[in-house]
Amino acid sequence: MFHLEEKPKAGGGAGGGPGEGAQGRGQPLDTKLYRRRWVIVFLFSSYSLCNAFQWIQYGIINNIIMKYYNVASFTIDWLSMIYFVAYIPIIFPVTWLLDRKGLRVIALVGSGLNCCGAWIKIASVRPDLFAVTFFGQTVCGIAQVFILGMPSRIASVWFGANEVSTACAIAVFGNQMGVALGFLIPPIIVPNVDDLDQLTYHINIMFYGTAAVATLLFILVILVFQEKPDIPPSQAQAAILAKPMLDYSYVQSILQLIKNMPFFLLVVTYGINTGSYYAVSTLLNKMVLTHYPGEELNAGRIGLTIVVAGMVGSIICGIWLDKTRTYKQTTSVVYFLAFAGMVTFTFTLNLGHLWVVFLTAGMLGFFMTGYLPLGFEFGAELTYPESEGTSSGLLNESAQVFGITFTIAQGKLIDHFGTVAGNIFISVFLFIGTVITATIKADLRRQKANMHVSPDTNVGANHLLDYGSTAATISSFILPRRLMSSERFARKAEEGVCSSIILNEAAL
């Protein structure tokens, strides 16, 4: 057997941190880091990757799937949009279930549904069984709701105070890698051939491969995934376990956020930006093949370029925000550059040079995705002291609604008027979002609170701020830090270092 434990520590645990202020008031609590924590986080990242891969595996070969099932292109678009639809009504009940039942139950349901959806798709590999493949994709869409809310909880429950940002980054990085592989692999496995028997063979390879991986990961979750360590990893987590959970009302928090006008405007602008990203990703195959027939492989590579450039943009934006704390200015500039990137992409797509499309798509992805962590950071500032979980949930809800709306509208415009009209539609909304962003009042409540904390609390606060948003922004899943008082500080100090969003990116 492998030895999965590291030596227990009294006091600061894995590097001290948020709990230090509390320790001065009593005896330090025992903490221990288990090597199993790395198995847990990498296992989660792996089945998150598998789920994200299944989101985009149809969209990037839209024309091939459309021909195989003999359905309209818009119908194939719904295989991607079902992920957005599933998220909207289910996210808050799933968050409640995570609080009530814990990590293992959510992990089992999420990985189990992901596995079931993959096997259902295998039963759909026949031209007259599109309804079955849609049902399988719907099951996968429901599964991703159980996946996107996990990273911050895994990080806080299993990792020491100086590891949580890295752990959260690893947890959410799998989702982005899944999208990247979803752009890259399906065009390689499923070529554009006219023989339906050959298509059946290649689609079977893709579906069986996905189902095999999903099944292996589900079995590993059953055998390996543990609810929590026997001894907590940090003083903050130990303090949470030693005290009863405070009652919290979703409804009350949501009502407070709706009344907050700057945050309401941010919800709109965040939804416009992220919804635009979803629409462009879903319709990328259609746009590229309109001007470059037969370039299915390069359509996938262009999508890969958007995702990878977006990862880099998220990292750089996170570093900049950590260093400067210029939320309003940075958000406005990046939003404007996302608009400029979309305009550039719109009027260079039809020039006949694929290398230009790769370049402009990379620029678009860099700024459009780079905005995502900025939106979450700005949201936490505007909504302090409300729960970051609720504020990020509302931001993501807006992203799903705009994602569905933009995908449908842009798709129809492309079908009837061409890619330029469809992309101008997105560009106009990004310009509107840029103007609205410039009008948002920068009421940085969290920063004001940081300047008025007590000396004991300030120790933990500085430690939290040093974490920054850099690591977690790798895949744009951020739940910004903020200072809490008394019993809530211990919990928020540890769980608030990062957030899961996905879908969007979950979707992406």
N, C-alpha and C positions, 0 to 999 in steps of 0.2 A: 504493500500500500504506500501511496505517496504521503509525505508529511505535509499537511495543508495549513499548519498553524505557524504563526510567528510569536515571538515572546510577548506576553502581556505587559502592558505598561500602566503604571499608575500616574494619574495626572493628565498631562497633555496628550496622551495617546500618540497618534501619528502626527506629531508636530505641533501639539497644542492647538491653538486656534480659538474659535468662537467661544468655547466653553471656559476659557481661562478666567474670565471675569467672574463666572459663577463659582469657580473653585475657591476663590478667596473667602467665600462665605461658609465653606465646610470642607470635609475631607474629599480629596480627589477620588474619583470612581475608577475602578479597574477597566482597562480597555485592552483589546487584542486585535491584531490584524491577521486575517486568515489568508493563506495563499489561494484558497478557493475563490476569493473575490475576483481574481482575474479570469478564472474559468466562467464565473457567472456573467461578467460583463461581456466577454467575448462571445459566449453562447447567445446572449441576447442580441448582440450586434449582428450575429450571423443570421438568426431567423428574421430580424428586421430587414436585412439585406434581401433575403429571399422574398419577403412580402413586397418590398419596393420594386424588385425586378418584375414581379407579376403585374404591377400596376401599368407599366409602360410597354410590356412585351407585345401587346396588340397594336398600340398606336403607332409605333415606329415602323411597322410593316402593314400599315392601314390598307394599302392598295391590294396586298396579297390576301389578307384575311377577308376583305370585301369580295374579292373574286371567288375565294373558296366557299364562303357561305352564301354568296349571291344576295348580299344585302347592301343597303346604301352606305356611303361613307359616313354619314351622320350617325347611323346606327353603330358603327364601329367606334366612333368618338365616345359613345355612351359607355363603352367598356372601360374607358379611363375615368369618365365623369362619375361613374357609380361609386368610386372611392370618395369623391367629394360629398355626394348625396348621403352616403352612409355615415360620414363623420358628423354631419350637422345635428341630427337628433340624438346620437348615441354618446357623444363625448362626455357630457356631464354625468349621466348615469354610470359610465365606466369609471370616471374619476371618483365618484362616490364609492363604487365597489372596490376600487384600489385602496381607499382609506379604510374600508370596513373589513375586507378579506385579505389584503396584503398582496405581496409580490407573486408568490407561487401560483395562486389561483388565477391571477391575471395572465401570468406567463403561460400556464397550461391552456387557458382558453384561447389566447392569441395565437400561439404556435399550433394548437390543435385545429382551429378554424383555417389557418393558413394551409395546413396539410390537407384538410378536407377539400378546400377549394381547388387545390392543385390536382387532386385525384378526380374530382368531378369533371374538370376540364378534359381529362383523358377520355372520359366517356362521351365527350362531345365531338370527337374527331370524325365527323361525317358531315357532308355539306348540308344536310337537312336538320342538323341538331344545334343550330345557333342558340336557341333558347337555353340549352343545357350549358353551353360555354358561358353565356351571360349569367346564369345562376351560379356557376362556379366562381366567376369574377366577383359577383356580389358577396359571396361568402368571404373571399379574400379581402374585399373592401371593408367588411365588418371586422375582420381580424385586425386590420391596421389600426382601428380605433383602440384596440386593446394593447397595441404596441407603442404608439406614439407617446403615451403618458408615462412610460416606465423609466426613462433614463435618469431623471433627477432623483427618483426614489431609490433606484439601484445604487446610485452614487452615495447617497446619504446613509443608507442602511448598511452598506458593505465596506465603505472606504473611509480612511482617516481624513482628518480635516485638511491636510495639505495635498490630498489626492482627488478630491471630489470633482474638480473641474476637468482633470484629465480623464477620470472615469466616465463622466458625462459625455465628454467629447468622443471617447471610444464607442460608447453606447449608441450615439446618434450618427456616428460616421458611417455605420453599416447601411443606414437608410439611403444616404447619398451615393454610396458605392453601388447599392442595388439599382438605383436609377441609372447610374452611369453604365453598368453592365446591361441593363435593360435596353439602353440605346444601342449598345455595341453588338451583343450576341445574337438576338433574333434575326437580324438581316443576314448574318453569316450562316445560321443553321437552316433558315427557311428561304431559299432562293425564289426568285420570281419566275416560275415555270408555269406553262399552260396545262400540263398533264395533272389532273386532279389526284390520280393515284400517287404520283410523286409528291405532290403537296401534302397529301395525307401522311405519307411516310416521314417527311421532314417535320411536319407539325407534331406528329407523334414523338419524334426524338426530342423536340423542345419540351413538350408537356411531360413526358416520362422522366426526362432529366430533372425538371423542376420538382416533380412529385417525389422523386427519389431523395433529393436534397431536403425537401420540406419534411419528409417522413423521418429521415435520419435526425434532423434537428429536433423534431417533436419527441422522438425517443430519448434523445439526450436531455431534453428539458424534464421529462418524466423521471429520469434516473439521477440527474445531477443537480437540477435547479433547486436551491434551498431557500426557504422563506427569509431567514435572517441568520446571522452568526449567533452562536451561543453567548458570546460576550461582545458587547457593542464595540465598534472600531474607534470611537472618539468620545470625548467628554460631552459634546453636544448631543450625540445620539444617546448616550447613557442618561443624560438629563431628561430626554424625551421619554425614555422607557420608565424612568423613576417617577414621572408625574402623569396624572390623568390628562387625556386629550381635552383641549378646550372645545366647547361647542362652537360650531361655525355654521352660518347660514349662507348658502349660495344665493338665495333670493335677495337677502338684505344687501349682500355685496354687489350683486348685479345692479340693483336699483341705485346704489350709490355711484356706480361707474357710469350708468346712463345719464345721471344728472351732471356729470363732469364734462363740460363742453369741450375743453381741449382734448381729452381722451376720446370723446365721441368722434371728433374730427380725425384723430389719428386712426381710429378703427376704420373709417371710410378710406383714408389714403393708403393704409396698409392693405386693405382688401383690394383696392385698385391695382397696386403694384404686384402683389402676390397672385391675384387672379389673372393678371396679364401674363405672368410667368407660366402659370398652369396652362393657359390657352395656347401660348406659343409652343410649349413643349408637346402638348397633345396634337397640335395640327402641323408640327414640323415636317413630318413625312409628306403630307399633302402639299405644303408650300414648296419644299425642295423639288419634288418630282414634277411639279407643274412647269418648272423652268429647266430641270435637269433630268429628263426621263431616263429610267433605268439605273439611277444612282441611289438605290436603296441603301447600299453599304455606306456611302458618304453621308446620307441623311442621318444614319445612326451615329456616324463619327462627328457630325456637326452637333448633334444632341449631346454627345460625350464632351465636346469642347465647351458647350454652355455650362454643363454641370461642373466640370473641373475648374473653369474660370470662375464660376460662382463660389467654389470652395476657397480659392485664393482671395477673392474679393471679401469674403466673410472674415477670413483671418486678418487681412490688412485693416479692414474697417474696425474689427474688434480691438486690434492693437492701438489704432489711432484713438478710439474712444476711451480705452483704458488710460492713455497718456494725457488726453486733453479735457475730457468730460464736456466737450462742446456738443451737446445733444442736438439742439435746434439747428445750429449752423451746419453740422456734418450731415444730419438727416436731409436738410434742404438741398445741399450740394449734390449728394449722392442720388437723391430722387431726380434732380434735374438731369444728371448725367445718364440715368437710366432712360429718361425720356429721349435724350439726345441719341443714345445707343439704339433705341427702337426706331427712331427716324432714319438713322444711318442704315440699319438693317433693312428697312422698308425699301429704300431707293437704291440699294446695291444688290438685292437678291436676284434681280432679273438682268444683271449685266453680262452674264454668261461666263463668269470666272469663279470657279468653286473656291479658290484660295481666298478670294475677297469675302465670300460668304462665311468661311471659317473665321476670318479675322473679325468681321463685324458681329458674328454670333458670339465670339469670345468676349468682345467688348460689352455686348448686351448682357450676357450672363454675369460678367464681373460686377457690374453696377446694380443690376436688378436683384441679384441674390445678395450682393453685399449690403443692400438696404435692410434685409430681413432682421439681422441681429440689432441693427440700429432702432428699428421699430419697436422691438421688445424692450430694449433699454430705455428708450424714451417713454414707452408706456408705463414702465415701473416708476419712473420719476413723476409722471403726471398723476398716478393713482395711489401713491403712498398715503396712508398705510394699509390700503386694501390688499387682499391676497393676490400675489402674482399669478397664481394658478387660475384664478377667475379672469383676471385681465388678459392673460395670454390665451385663455379659452375663447374669449370674445373676439380677439384679434384673428384667431384661426377660423372661427365661425364666419367672420366677414370674408376671409380669404376663400373659403369654400363656396360661399354664395356668389361672389364675383367671379370665381373660377368657372362655375357652371354657366353663368350668364355670358361671360366673355367667350367661352369656348363655343357655345351655341351660336352667338351673334357673329363672331369672326368666321366660323365655319360656313355659315350661310352666305356671308359677304364674299368669301373666297369662291364659293361655288357659282355665284351669280355674277360677280363683278371682277374677280381676280384677286391675287395676293396683295397688290398695292392697296386696294380698297379695304381689305380686311386688316392689314397692318396699320393703315391710317386710323382706322377705328380705335385700335389699341393705343396708338400714339396720342390721339386726342384725349383719351381718358387719363393717360399718364401726364399730359400737360395740365389737365384739371387737378390731378393729384398733386402736382408740383406747386400750383398756385395755392391750394388749400393748405399744404404743408407749411408754406411761408406765412400763413395767417395764424397758425397754432401758437397760442401763448405758452412760452417756455416756463411754466410754473414747476420748477424743479424741487418738488417737496422732499424727495429723499435726500437730496444734497443739503437742503436746509436743515433736515433732521440730523444729518451727519455732523454738522457744525455745532450741535447743541447736545451731544451725547455726554454722559458722565465719564470720568476717567477710566473706571473699570470696564465699562462697555466699550470704550474707545479702543482698547487693546484688541478685542475681538473684531471691532469694526475695521480697523486698519488691516487686520489679517484678511478679512473678507475682501476688502477693496483690492488687496494685492493679488487675489486670485484673478480678478479681471474677467472679461468676457472672451478673452482670446481663444482659449482651448475649446470652449463650448460652441463658439461661432463656426467651427469647422463645418458643421452641417446646419448652421442657422437655427439651432435649438437653444434658446437662451431664456433663463429666468433670472433677471438681474437681482443683485444683492440690495438689501435695504436693512436699516437698523430697527430692531424691535426692542421692546422693553419687557422686563420681568420674564415670565414663563415662555412667552411667544418668541423671545429672542433666540433661545437655544434651538428651537425647532427651525425657525426661518433662517438662522445663520448657516445651518448645514444644508437644508433642502433648497434654499433659495439661490444657490450658486449657479444653477443652470435650469433650463426648461426644455421640455419636449414639445415640439410643435408638430411634423412631419407632413407634413405631409406633405403641409405643403409640400411643404416639401414632402410630407408624407406622400403626400402625393408626389412630391419630388423628394 
